[in-house]
Amino acid sequence: MKQQIKRRVPITKDNDQWKLHQLFSDFTQKLDRLPDTAAVLRNRRRSAPQGIVPMVF
């Protein structure tokens, strides 16, 4: 039987990976929440900020 080796990468709060995980968890929590009526009415289509356009295309 093969032995599995588990390697752990140390993730500190100063690490970019940690920040990325935090942003992703915040995003998924917002997706999971059902919006109320006021939030639906405030949500209007608008153009993407210029800084994230390269990420979209």
Buried (B, 14 or more C-beta within 10 A) or exposed (E): EEEEEEEEEEEEEEEEEEEEEEEEEEEEEEEEEEEEEEEEEEEEEEEEEEEEEEEEE
